[in-house]
């Protein structure tokens, strides 16, 4: 990474296919252990959504040699930081422990990798199913705009696409999940050859390798899984939705199918959406929030995942403002963007922000462990963590505009979330004649998947 010190590491694989990545740094007497499985919500099927996230909860409820509650207790007693997370493409588990407690973390991770199903019974499943359902109520169903992303993903990706359902799953599917469904998910995806373990921080190299061999080598290899092919979303026509909900202010969402993670267009659109909405002088923030005072906030962002992606703009209206006025202003900003172009200074500022974000991840053992694990899991090469900033180098204004035109000239969906009984605040369907939408999109750059 130019300007950033590359992360040094060594990598090897056990006989059962588990990939091991070691990064040693004695700056602080702690070690981060991260186990990442190449399995997320996209590995589910319609009617059985939410299994990956439900399984994340079950992984903390004990295994054959660790009693229910002891996983957290044993680690909390030594002051460890413990957690896990599930996304569409992967699930990770981590501990940050004092260096002299590394063996405990490795044993706990190996036991739940190799010996979890025998400890999962119907009572435990029912208990954690209720926990996840309550999480859905608290974080999605009963919060303003909580299900908006779920609606957008369903409409943009379309029925049956692996990204069209939420990571947390639906209430119906959570209720339908059987004990065999859960254990079957484990047998398929929670195998050493579908995982990596990353150690980062202060630890004795040879001793750590001995412990990894001792605890993980005996675990059996699972079935061989094939890498998923790219599956970009394609909208055949523009979509316009209005949802009346328990919200105080209307919010507008505009979403376009976007590129997958790691492509050149993904980087170009990351720069473009930063230019559009990052900072109070950005292309969208200044006119909507400062000048016209019609929006409380506005955000633009690109989400490149492993097999597809999406570009989204959202804006929350000021009291009394209709979303049609906001949508008109958003499209006018995009039209001016193509008319006036972007500047080298804007690109440089966006690049500096990306570099600062990456630098922040390099300051902690956990940040480094997560970066190496994610790069290896989603790209097959841990070294891509060191190459991450290079994706944003050499970007020209012409490239940014071409990528923007490829996205913004394509079909998109509009979601209007308005207070109940106030559908009049929604934007009219197909209200704006977009000068840029009628132009042919430039071809994708050579080598883009």
Secondary structure, DSSP 8 states (H G I E B T S, - for coil): -TTS-----EEEE-TTS-EEEEEE-TTSSEEEEEEEES--GGGS-TTSTTHHHHHHHHTTS-BTTB-TTHHHHHHHTTT-EEEEEE-SS-EEEEEEEEGGGHHHHHHHHHHHHHS-GGG--HHHHHHHHHHHHHHHIIIIITSTTTTHHHHHHHHHH-TT-TTSS-TT--HHHHHH--HHHHHHHHHHH-SGGGEEEEEEES--HHHHHHHHHHHHTTS----------------SS-EEEEEEES-SS-EEEEEEEE--TTSHHHHHHHHHHHHHHSSTTSHHHIIIIIIS--EEEEEEEEEE-SS-EEEEEEEEE-TT--HHHHHHHHHHHHHHHHHH---HHHHHHHHHHHHHHHHHHTTSHHHHHHHHHHHHHHHS-TTHHHHGGGGGTT--HHHHHHHHHHHHTS-EEEEEEEETT-GGGS--TT----TTTTS------TT--
